[in-house]
Amino acid sequence: MVQVDVIATEELGDRSYLAHDGQVAIVVDPQRDIDRVEQLLKRLNVRCELVLETHIHNDYVSGGFQLATLTGARYAVSAHDDVEFDRWPVRDGDELQAGSMTVRVVATPGHTDHHLSYVISDDDGPPVVFSGGSLLYGSVGRTDLVDPARTEELAHAQYHSARRIADLLPDDAGVFPTHGFGSFCSAGSTGQGPQGTVADERKGNDALTEPDENRFVEKLVAGLTAYPAYYAHMGARNRGGPAPIDLTPPQHADPEQLRRRIEAGEWVVDLRDRTAYAADHLTGTIGIGLSAQFATWLGWLIPWGTPLTLIGHDAEQVADAQRQLVRIGIDRPDAHALGEPADLAPPARRGSYPVVSFTDLAHRDQADGTVLDVRRDDEWATAHIPGAVHVPLHDLLERLEDVPHDLLWVHCAAGYRASIAAGLLHRAGRDVRCVDDEFAHAEKLGLTVAGQAAP
């Protein structure tokens, strides 16, 4: 039986996989920090013979090219993808061998034009399919990343690709998608379980349960939400053969260097917890707390190519941030600093703003400032606070002039996005209150009205 180990990248909502027969390994869609793969290969005492890429990824920089170079493995990439490196070009219907495992290449266009899925089998047990951004748990990969004008065309292709996978395989075949665990590459709701089967998908996947193809396409397209701006840079990096990463500490910045970088308009990002940042931070910095969402939001908001300095309370925090950032192509921060705000700047160059709850918001005088909702459009459409100004966080820097110049009560769904928005607005000289609270609390308090949810 083919053994499958999962290498989860929860920060981006993706999974890479290592399939093996006890001696030989096949790695599917590896993330760029391939040291995790190397450690697993060593622990399992297997050698990597084949690296498979399901598609040219939009949401992260691949580690496939470097892993194949390092291990001497064959690197299988669609023959139809225009890339700038040597690879093993594969096409629909090809069969590859790695140890006792046979790999069948299956064309599954939709998420991208040349997307491939890989069915791996041996002489013992059911096959498994690595479906990339095609058949996900409960849904499929989004179809608007290649060209928004072709979204519906590719959604039709995605419908047929998902059904092709199901038709090719028995019910007990394991399904192992790359996307669908919080990734913006997925469309619609997806399951979060450790693994699933074709039988599971036959029961619960929209692409397999909806008999009307046009209705499926209509529903998929209507449910697509905004995706991170850094996606625009990922395809070119992956087609070029990404270089090795360097996770050694960047240059150290002393307090004077921090001051100069801030005054030059560079991005100096404070990694500390959002409440700690609100209570005391260097004026002109941006607070993006290190969390599973950190790289997504920094990559989405930062003007691409802007010099970046990280401030952490210790070296481990900065190292964790670096690892997240290399996955989306921010290879090396320009500098870093360690310590608390009091260690890095005098009181005159530090700032703060209040953190409040929806209860505080409910008790405020209605004339006391403006409520700013920084959630996505679909969240706003479902329910919102009457009279609030709505500017999604990912649009905030381009729409600052749409934000009133009075006291701002900034909220999102749980506090993280509100904290980033409050920091950006405070940096721009605005008077802010960060609502660090669950939106469900606002609903319980009767502050919201229902809107029109997306179909």
Disulfide bonds with the S-S distance in Angstrom:
none
